[in-house]
Amino acid sequence: MKKKMRWIVLVPLVVVASSGIGIWLLTSKWLEDGLEPKADGTNEYAIVLGAKVKKGNIPSLALQYRLDAALIYAKEYPHVKLVLSGGRGPDEDIEEAVVMKDFLLENGIDEDRLLLEDKATSTYENLLFSQEMLPSDINSVTLITSDYHLHRAKILANKLGWDSDVVAAKTPKVVELKVRTRERAALLKAYIFGK
Protein backbone atom coordinates (compact mmCIF):
# COMPACT_ATOMS: atom_id res chain seq x y z
CA MET A 1 0.00 0.00 0.00
CA LYS A 2 2.85 2.39 0.86
CA LYS A 3 4.47 1.67 -2.50
CA LYS A 4 1.22 2.48 -4.33
CA MET A 5 0.83 5.77 -2.39
CA ARG A 6 4.40 6.71 -3.27
CA TRP A 7 3.61 6.27 -6.99
CA ILE A 8 0.40 8.29 -6.70
CA VAL A 9 2.46 11.20 -5.39
CA LEU A 10 5.57 10.66 -7.52
CA VAL A 11 3.95 10.37 -10.96
CA PRO A 12 2.17 13.78 -10.86
CA LEU A 13 5.36 15.41 -9.55
CA VAL A 14 7.39 13.95 -12.43
CA VAL A 15 4.73 15.05 -14.94
CA VAL A 16 4.65 18.60 -13.56
CA ALA A 17 8.46 18.87 -13.43
CA SER A 18 8.82 17.49 -16.97
CA SER A 19 6.19 19.88 -18.29
CA GLY A 20 7.90 22.81 -16.60
CA ILE A 21 11.28 21.89 -18.06
CA GLY A 22 9.71 21.38 -21.49
CA ILE A 23 8.02 24.79 -21.42
CA TRP A 24 11.24 26.43 -20.23
CA LEU A 25 13.24 24.86 -23.09
CA LEU A 26 10.59 25.74 -25.67
CA THR A 27 10.34 29.37 -24.59
CA SER A 28 14.14 29.60 -24.48
CA LYS A 29 14.19 28.60 -28.14
CA TRP A 30 11.52 31.19 -28.91
CA LEU A 31 13.53 33.92 -27.19
CA GLU A 32 16.56 32.93 -29.27
CA ASP A 33 14.50 32.81 -32.49
CA GLY A 34 13.44 36.41 -31.87
CA LEU A 35 16.92 37.65 -32.73
CA GLU A 36 16.56 36.77 -36.44
CA PRO A 37 16.36 37.95 -39.15
CA LYS A 38 18.57 40.94 -38.43
CA ALA A 39 17.46 44.17 -40.09
CA ASP A 40 19.50 45.44 -43.03
CA GLY A 41 17.70 48.62 -44.07
CA THR A 42 15.36 46.83 -46.48
CA ASN A 43 12.18 48.01 -44.75
CA GLU A 44 11.13 51.61 -45.17
CA TYR A 45 9.74 51.81 -41.62
CA ALA A 46 11.10 50.71 -38.25
CA ILE A 47 8.89 50.64 -35.16
CA VAL A 48 10.63 51.46 -31.89
CA LEU A 49 8.65 49.98 -29.01
CA GLY A 50 8.39 52.09 -25.89
CA ALA A 51 9.29 51.28 -22.31
CA LYS A 52 8.96 53.02 -18.96
CA VAL A 53 9.73 56.69 -18.53
CA LYS A 54 10.91 57.65 -15.03
CA LYS A 55 10.12 60.80 -13.05
CA GLY A 56 11.64 63.86 -14.65
CA ASN A 57 10.87 62.42 -18.11
CA ILE A 58 14.02 60.30 -18.04
CA PRO A 59 14.05 57.09 -20.09
CA SER A 60 14.33 53.92 -18.03
CA LEU A 61 17.43 51.88 -18.78
CA ALA A 62 15.35 49.55 -20.97
CA LEU A 63 14.02 52.48 -23.00
CA GLN A 64 17.48 54.04 -23.21
CA TYR A 65 18.93 50.84 -24.65
CA ARG A 66 16.11 50.71 -27.22
CA LEU A 67 16.79 54.34 -28.14
CA ASP A 68 20.53 53.69 -28.45
CA ALA A 69 19.83 50.78 -30.81
CA ALA A 70 17.35 52.89 -32.82
CA LEU A 71 19.84 55.75 -33.10
CA ILE A 72 22.61 53.49 -34.42
CA TYR A 73 20.21 51.91 -36.91
CA ALA A 74 18.81 55.28 -38.03
CA LYS A 75 22.30 56.64 -38.66
CA GLU A 76 23.33 53.52 -40.58
CA TYR A 77 20.16 53.59 -42.76
CA PRO A 78 19.21 57.26 -43.24
CA HIS A 79 16.31 56.43 -45.58
CA VAL A 80 14.40 54.52 -42.84
CA LYS A 81 11.59 56.31 -41.03
CA LEU A 82 11.04 55.55 -37.34
CA VAL A 83 7.65 55.06 -35.72
CA LEU A 84 8.10 55.86 -32.04
CA SER A 85 5.40 53.94 -30.22
CA GLY A 86 4.45 54.37 -26.59
CA GLY A 87 1.71 56.10 -24.65
CA ARG A 88 1.62 57.34 -21.09
CA GLY A 89 1.43 54.76 -18.33
CA PRO A 90 -0.42 55.45 -15.08
CA ASP A 91 2.83 56.37 -13.30
CA GLU A 92 4.34 58.40 -16.16
CA ASP A 93 4.14 62.18 -16.61
CA ILE A 94 4.60 62.13 -20.37
CA GLU A 95 4.07 59.83 -23.34
CA GLU A 96 6.97 57.48 -24.02
CA ALA A 97 6.90 58.46 -27.72
CA VAL A 98 7.55 62.12 -26.85
CA VAL A 99 10.61 61.24 -24.75
CA MET A 100 11.84 59.01 -27.58
CA LYS A 101 11.40 61.80 -30.13
CA ASP A 102 13.25 64.32 -27.94
CA PHE A 103 16.21 61.95 -27.57
CA LEU A 104 16.47 61.22 -31.29
CA LEU A 105 16.15 64.89 -32.25
CA GLU A 106 18.88 65.81 -29.75
CA ASN A 107 21.09 63.18 -31.36
CA GLY A 108 20.76 64.41 -34.92
CA ILE A 109 17.84 62.48 -36.41
CA ASP A 110 15.69 64.73 -38.63
CA GLU A 111 12.16 65.32 -37.42
CA ASP A 112 10.68 64.39 -40.81
CA ARG A 113 11.90 60.81 -40.24
CA LEU A 114 9.98 60.46 -36.94
CA LEU A 115 6.33 59.45 -36.59
CA LEU A 116 4.75 59.54 -33.13
CA GLU A 117 2.32 56.90 -31.95
CA ASP A 118 1.56 58.11 -28.44
CA LYS A 119 -1.51 56.10 -27.35
CA ALA A 120 -0.31 52.47 -27.02
CA THR A 121 -0.05 50.86 -23.60
CA SER A 122 0.83 47.30 -24.68
CA THR A 123 2.96 45.57 -27.29
CA TYR A 124 -0.11 44.65 -29.30
CA GLU A 125 -1.31 48.27 -29.26
CA ASN A 126 2.19 49.47 -30.20
CA LEU A 127 1.92 47.50 -33.42
CA LEU A 128 -1.79 47.97 -34.11
CA PHE A 129 -1.73 51.75 -33.65
CA SER A 130 1.53 52.03 -35.61
CA GLN A 131 -0.02 50.07 -38.47
CA GLU A 132 -2.86 52.59 -38.62
CA MET A 133 -0.29 55.36 -39.25
CA LEU A 134 1.51 53.65 -42.13
CA PRO A 135 0.55 53.37 -45.79
CA SER A 136 -1.78 50.41 -46.36
CA ASP A 137 0.62 48.77 -48.82
CA ILE A 138 3.32 48.28 -46.17
CA ASN A 139 3.61 44.55 -45.47
CA SER A 140 7.00 44.38 -43.79
CA VAL A 141 8.55 46.43 -40.98
CA THR A 142 11.61 46.46 -38.77
CA LEU A 143 11.03 46.00 -35.03
CA ILE A 144 13.37 47.66 -32.54
CA THR A 145 12.99 46.54 -28.95
CA SER A 146 14.75 44.66 -26.16
CA ASP A 147 16.28 41.34 -27.23
CA TYR A 148 13.98 39.28 -24.99
CA HIS A 149 10.90 41.06 -26.39
CA LEU A 150 11.52 40.51 -30.10
CA HIS A 151 9.91 37.13 -30.63
CA ARG A 152 6.59 38.19 -29.13
CA ALA A 153 6.67 41.43 -31.13
CA LYS A 154 7.25 39.34 -34.28
CA ILE A 155 4.31 37.05 -33.44
CA LEU A 156 2.00 40.02 -32.98
CA ALA A 157 3.28 41.76 -36.13
CA ASN A 158 2.57 38.57 -38.05
CA LYS A 159 -0.98 38.48 -36.66
CA LEU A 160 -1.42 41.97 -38.17
CA GLY A 161 -0.18 40.73 -41.56
CA TRP A 162 3.36 42.02 -41.38
CA ASP A 163 6.63 40.28 -42.04
CA SER A 164 9.41 41.68 -39.88
CA ASP A 165 13.10 41.84 -39.31
CA VAL A 166 14.66 43.01 -36.07
CA VAL A 167 17.12 45.23 -34.25
CA ALA A 168 17.91 43.87 -30.80
CA ALA A 169 18.51 46.24 -27.90
CA LYS A 170 20.29 44.79 -24.91
CA THR A 171 18.38 44.05 -21.73
CA PRO A 172 19.48 45.75 -18.49
CA LYS A 173 21.26 43.15 -16.35
CA VAL A 174 19.50 44.34 -13.21
CA VAL A 175 16.08 43.21 -14.51
CA GLU A 176 17.11 40.49 -16.95
CA LEU A 177 15.99 37.46 -14.93
CA LYS A 178 12.65 39.05 -14.03
CA VAL A 179 11.74 40.26 -17.54
CA ARG A 180 12.86 37.07 -19.28
CA THR A 181 10.80 34.96 -16.89
CA ARG A 182 7.76 37.19 -17.33
CA GLU A 183 8.25 37.19 -21.11
CA ARG A 184 7.99 33.40 -21.21
CA ALA A 185 4.43 33.62 -19.87
CA ALA A 186 3.63 36.47 -22.25
CA LEU A 187 4.89 34.38 -25.18
CA LEU A 188 2.59 31.51 -24.27
CA LYS A 189 -0.30 33.96 -24.04
CA ALA A 190 0.58 35.47 -27.44
CA TYR A 191 0.64 32.05 -29.07
CA ILE A 192 -2.68 31.02 -27.49
CA PHE A 193 -4.66 34.28 -27.69
CA GLY A 194 -2.82 36.26 -30.37
CA LYS A 195 -2.33 39.34 -28.16
Order of alpha helices (4+ residues) and beta strands (2+ residues): alpha-beta-beta-beta-alpha-beta-alpha-beta-alpha-beta-alpha-beta-alpha
